Amino acid sequence: MNRLSHQEEIYNGLIKWKLPFYFSKPVINHLTHFIDGMLSVGFTGKLTEIHSFSHQKKHRTTLGHFLKKGSWNEGYLLRQTQEQILQKMDQDEPVFLLLDDTICEKTKPSSQASTPTESCGYHFSHTDGKSVWGHQVVQLMLKNGDQAYPYEFQLFHKETTESKIKLSIEMIKRVPALQPSVYLLCDSWYTSGSIIDVALSKGIHVIGSLKTNRILYPQGIRIQAKEFARYIREEETDLVTIGHESYRVYRYEGALNDLDMGVVLMCWKEEHPMEPKHMRCFLSTDTELTTEQILSYYSQRWSIETYFKQVKGMVGFNGYQVRSERAIKRFWTIVQFTYVFAMYLRKAAFNLAIQCIRKQKIGSIIEFVYHETTNGTSLEQMKNELQVA
């Protein structure tokens, strides 16, 4: 370990989380360097950056070995992260489970590549509007109050995994019982009958966007939502304001395909004509919620989009250059842990926590240089100590 105060804080924090019960001292040292490197300015995901940004004295190849072949159980790290998250849940506030997926795009290797990245495939990107090469990750987060935490992720194998729905169901089943009210928030891909059934069996209500071709049964008539919308008059809607936007909303309560009773909100922005092509639909299995509550709760889903942007832009979630599936999953586990751990260290949202930690790191290095100078340490020795010689 280097004698840098910000690294000592990370190291001591890992001890407070009782990680030495599960990991050896060398593993704790490695985690300290990974956390330090990932939270540094300019980190993009490369292990060489972990090595240089954290001033590690061991050879950089030890980092790749740690991910691919190191003797440590990443499952312990994930479970410890989850335990800390569950302790943060305020019983007086609703808990939101945020479910979505993202793609870590990679460059497709040539047919001559001897060691291509494992588990890559083509996945459709809604952002790019086309299929891209890379890894697709299904993510589950927990949000309570103002804070959202990454809880679990699964790598989706397009060729071997049955479906993203199945992965999602497995993660939902593993979430422990939470009180008093829990809502699963998702987009239209995940508002399937099987996910709704599993969520309701655990006492979790579902609020999600709905495809406009979903079948409704107004007055027992089987009809697609977009066709039903043609018969809705403006005077049958309510004007609802959520945030800075106002919407014309028609509230349907009744049966849907795969659901005996639910609420469907058919929404148009106030300035748009009430035509099916401008309509968005939202489902709630909790019929006791008001229209305003349903839309307000669904807006909490945006936190998972923010998370994807932050971990990709700040913590190198999609910049990894390791090739084995095991190493990739371990890297992602450390990224998720680092995200939660940074919030723990600064007791703040991640975007504020990482800014504070980065400033502290600069002060820590200045402090180190000052003390070494007063102790008569030569410039060359300090460069060696900081691995910048």
Secondary structure, 3 states (H helix, E strand, C coil): CCCCHHHHHHHHHHHHCCHHHCCCHHHHHHHHHHHHHHCCCCCCCCHHHHHHHCCCCCCCHHHHHHHHCCCCCHHHHHHHHHHHHHHCCCCCCCEEEEEEEEEEECCCCCCCCCCCCCCCEEEEECCCCEEEEEEEEEEEEEEECCEEEEEEEEEECCCCCCCHHHHHHHHHHHCCCCCCCEEEEECHHHCCHHHHHHHHHCCCEEEEEECCCCEECHHHCCEEHHHHHHHCCHHHCEEEEECCEEEEEEEEEEEECCEEEEEEEEEEECCCCCCHHHCEEEEECCCCCCHHHHHHHHHCCHHHHHHHHHHHHCCCCCCCCCCCHHHHHHHHHHHHHHHHHHHHHHCCCHHHHHHHHHHHHHHHHHHHHHHHHHCCCCHHHHHHHCCCC
